[in-house]
């Protein structure tokens, strides 16, 4: 996999993101709240909650060794029936019984709403990357929508609750261009 496909940078302009995506990629507020405000109907489709090895560029962020599986939740976020975001969240499985127990079993409720409602949760800085078909998150997003996709832009940040990390990555799908910035 070419290195530039997974170099997460602190600002959209540094990552080379198109200007029309800058506000989506850099807004530190709740993406869920922003999507709700810009659509008549917002929905979450849970694609799965499972244990698997984290992507190579995620391991260090959540402190898992290469051979240890992570707990993963993947969803599609819809605005007015159009998929606009593929979201991928990971954490250490042991934290499901501790700091992040609220992440398990929330069903089709958006994780973002819970993250921004809890004063014990601290969010780290956003990082942005261009994801091509060689990146596993791009491939997972394409599989989720059932079609071939152009290179996509994603953002991620680490949330901490009681010192335990949760990494949330949001990959913007082409339909995001139809929403007001």
N, C-alpha and C positions, 0 to 999 in steps of 0.2 A: 504494500500500500504506500503510495507516495506520501512523504512526510507532510506536505502542505495541506493534505486533506484532513488532517486532524490537529492542526496547530490552533489551539484555542487562544484568542487574543482578547485583551481587555476592552477594546472599543471597535464598533462596527467598521469605522473608516479604516482602522489599521488592518482589519481582516479583508478589506476590499469589497465589503458588502455594498449592494446598490443603495443609492440614497433613499429610495422609496421604502426600504426596509429598516433604515436606521432607527426610527422611533420605536418600531416593534422590537428590535433587537436590544435596545439600550434602556427601555423603560423599566425601572426597578420595582414598580408597583405590580400588583396582581394581574397577570395576563388573563386569567379567568374573568376578573371584573371588567377588564377592558373589552374582551370579546362579548360579554353580556351586554355592555353599554352600546356596542356597535352592531348588534343584530336583534332582530325581532324574536328569534328563537335560537337559544343556545342549548347544545346537548353534548353529553360525554358518552362515548362508546368504549367500554372496557374491552381491550383486545386480549388481555391476559395478566395474571399475577403468577409468577413462577420463580424458581431458583435456577440460575445458570451462571456460568463464568462471566464476569464483567468484561466489557470491551477493554482492550489494552490501555486505552487512554482514560479509563475511569478508575482503575484499581487503586492508584495512589490517592485519588481524591477522597475515596471512602475508606482507605486504609485496609484493603483486603489483599492478601497475597495472591499471586497468579493462580494458584491451585484451589483457592477457596471460592465457592459459589456466593453470589449475591442474591438478594431477593429483588425481583424486578416487577414493576407495574408499568404496563403500556396501555395508552388510551389514544383515541382520536377525539379531537375537539371539533365540533361542528358549529358553524354560524349559518343560520337559515338553510340548513340541509346540506351545506357544502363543507367537506373536511378542510380545515384551515391549519391545524396543528397536530403533529404526531408528538406525543409526550412520553418520555421514557424516564422513569425514576428508579434509583437503586439505593440499597442500603445493606448493611450487614444483617443477615438473618436473625442473629441473636437480639438485635434491637427491636424486633417485632414484639417481643415480650417485655420490652423496656421503654426506652425513650420514644420510639416510633410506633407504639402499639396502635395508635389511631390510624395508621396507614393501612393496616390490614382490615379488610372487610368493609371498606367505605363504599363499595359497589360503584354505581355510576355517579356518585357525588364527586365533584372536582377536588382533587388533592390541594390545588392552589387555594381554594377557599379556606380549608382547614389550616394551611400554613400561615396565612396572613391573619387569621383570627386568634392565634395562640401567642400571647406575649412572651412565652418562654423560648420561642423560636427566633434565631438570629440568621439573617441571610448574608452570605458572603457576596463578593462582587460577581457581576455577570461577565462571562467570556463568550466570544463569538467565533464560529468557524464555518467555512464552506465545506459542505459534505457532498462528495461525488458518489457515484455508484460503487466505488471500491470501499466505502465506509459501511460498516455493518448497520449503523442507524439509518442510513439512506436506504439500504436494501430492505430493512424492516418497515420503513415508512412506505416504500413502493409496494411491498406485499400487503400492507394494511389497506391501501387505497385500491389495490388491484390493477395498477397500471405503471408503465414506465414513467419515470420522473426525471426532469432536468436536475442539474446540481441544485442542492438546497442549502439554505442558511439556517443555522441553529444557534441557540444560545443555551448556556447552562450556568447554574450556580449551585453552590453547596449551602445547604441549610443545616444548622446545628441546633439540637435540642438536648439540654443537659450534657453537652460535650460530645454528643454522638452525631455523626454526619449522615445526611441524606443528599444525594445528588439528583437534581432535576434538570433534564435536558428537554428543550422544546424546539422541535424542528418545524420550520414554517413551510407549509405546502403552497403550491401555486395559487390556491383559492384565497389566500390572505390578501392578494392584490386587489380583490373586489371589495374589501372593507376599507372604510375611511381610516387614515392613519391615526 
